[in-house]
Amino acid sequence: MNANPWSLPKHRALRRLLVSLDAQVAEACDVAPDDGADPAIVTLRHAELADLRAHVYLHGQRPGTYGVFFEYPNPLPGIIETEENLPLPKALASLALHFAA
């Protein structure tokens, strides 16, 4: 990952997710350069495919869960684009699968 998760101005729950994700797919994804200033959202991108991205957010989620919106270089029918209220292990598994492409 291209950034130290603990130094990012993000909500503690997102920093925790990033630290855990870094152990699984450290070389495959980075925090996007255009991530923005919202502390409750983090945008990740594939290290080699800039259009393969995921937005992890806390807005509208139950406490202790995450929402994930996936972006693909070429939209494909039948591909899940959003997952809601994921506990940390499920969010990590979905992101690891997304960035393993």
C-alpha positions as a printed NumPy array, in Angstrom:
array([[  0.   ,   0.   ,   0.   ],
       [  1.242,   3.467,  -0.85 ],
       [  0.297,   5.106,   2.478],
       [  0.616,   4.438,   6.172],
       [ -3.003,   3.684,   7.162],
       [ -2.567,   5.082,  10.67 ],
       [ -1.44 ,   8.472,   9.335],
       [ -4.468,   8.984,   7.07 ],
       [ -7.131,  11.498,   8.199],
       [ -9.798,   8.794,   8.182],
       [-12.183,   7.343,  10.759],
       [-10.511,   4.82 ,  13.074],
       [-12.659,   1.972,  11.673],
       [-11.376,   2.683,   8.15 ],
       [ -7.77 ,   2.837,   9.329],
       [ -8.273,  -0.541,  11.025],
       [ -9.655,  -1.995,   7.784],
       [ -6.689,  -0.616,   5.828],
       [ -4.148,  -2.084,   8.241],
       [ -5.855,  -5.477,   8.019],
       [ -6.163,  -5.229,   4.238],
       [ -2.502,  -4.287,   3.901],
       [ -1.555,  -7.691,   5.328],
       [ -3.63 ,  -9.443,   2.63 ],
       [ -3.147,  -7.407,  -0.563],
       [ -0.37 ,  -4.939,   0.194],
       [  1.105,  -5.01 ,  -3.299],
       [ -2.208,  -5.099,  -5.167],
       [ -3.967,  -1.923,  -4.006],
       [ -3.246,   1.657,  -2.988],
       [ -5.205,   4.539,  -1.546],
       [ -6.315,   6.532,  -4.605],
       [ -4.556,   9.88 ,  -5.093],
       [ -7.972,  11.571,  -5.51 ],
       [ -9.314,  10.018,  -2.3  ],
       [-10.958,  13.192,  -1.001],
       [-11.356,  14.661,   2.465],
       [-14.356,  12.746,   3.851],
       [-13.107,  10.88 ,   6.942],
       [-15.86 ,   8.231,   6.562],
       [-14.889,   7.138,   3.014],
       [-11.684,   5.779,   1.568],
       [-11.091,   5.085,  -2.122],
       [ -8.753,   2.264,  -3.063],
       [ -7.399,   1.453,  -6.516],
       [ -5.576,  -1.479,  -8.019],
       [ -1.833,  -0.808,  -8.163],
       [ -1.661,  -1.522, -11.912],
       [ -5.254,  -1.028, -13.13 ],
       [ -6.271,   2.485, -12.072],
       [ -9.898,   1.934, -13.178],
       [-10.301,  -1.066, -10.844],
       [-11.349,   0.713,  -7.665],
       [-13.362,   0.268,  -4.483],
       [-14.923,   2.882,  -2.228],
       [-15.246,   1.766,   1.393],
       [-17.63 ,   3.87 ,   3.449],
       [-19.249,   4.103,   6.848],
       [-22.195,   6.364,   5.902],
       [-25.532,   4.62 ,   6.442],
       [-23.966,   1.435,   7.813],
       [-24.769,  -0.298,  11.091],
       [-22.134,   0.286,  13.794],
       [-19.077,  -1.893,  13.252],
       [-19.852,  -2.596,   9.582],
       [-18.708,  -1.264,   6.222],
       [-20.235,  -0.533,   2.849],
       [-18.232,  -1.165,  -0.325],
       [-18.901,   0.15 ,  -3.827],
       [-16.83 ,  -1.58 ,  -6.504],
       [-15.728,   0.005,  -9.794],
       [-14.572,  -2.103, -12.738],
       [-12.691,  -1.02 , -15.895],
       [-15.441,  -2.547, -18.07 ],
       [-18.902,  -2.899, -16.541],
       [-20.121,  -6.472, -16.722],
       [-23.731,  -7.544, -16.238],
       [-24.37 ,  -9.644, -13.151],
       [-21.36 ,  -8.327, -11.224],
       [-22.132,  -7.1  ,  -7.694],
       [-21.286,  -3.422,  -7.442],
       [-22.298,  -2.675,  -3.853],
       [-22.249,  -4.581,  -0.578],
       [-23.718,  -3.128,   2.606],
       [-23.307,  -3.695,   6.347],
       [-20.326,  -6.023,   6.028],
       [-18.48 ,  -6.996,   9.204],
       [-14.711,  -6.505,   8.98 ],
       [-13.811, -10.094,   7.934],
       [-16.359, -10.082,   5.101],
       [-15.31 ,  -6.618,   3.918],
       [-11.675,  -7.753,   3.851],
       [-12.568, -10.919,   1.911],
       [-14.566,  -8.949,  -0.679],
       [-11.795,  -6.387,  -1.135],
       [ -9.088,  -9.059,  -1.371],
       [-11.094, -10.847,  -4.068],
       [-11.722,  -7.588,  -5.947],
       [ -8.053,  -6.602,  -5.989],
       [ -6.772, -10.1  ,  -6.794],
       [ -7.894,  -9.507, -10.415]])
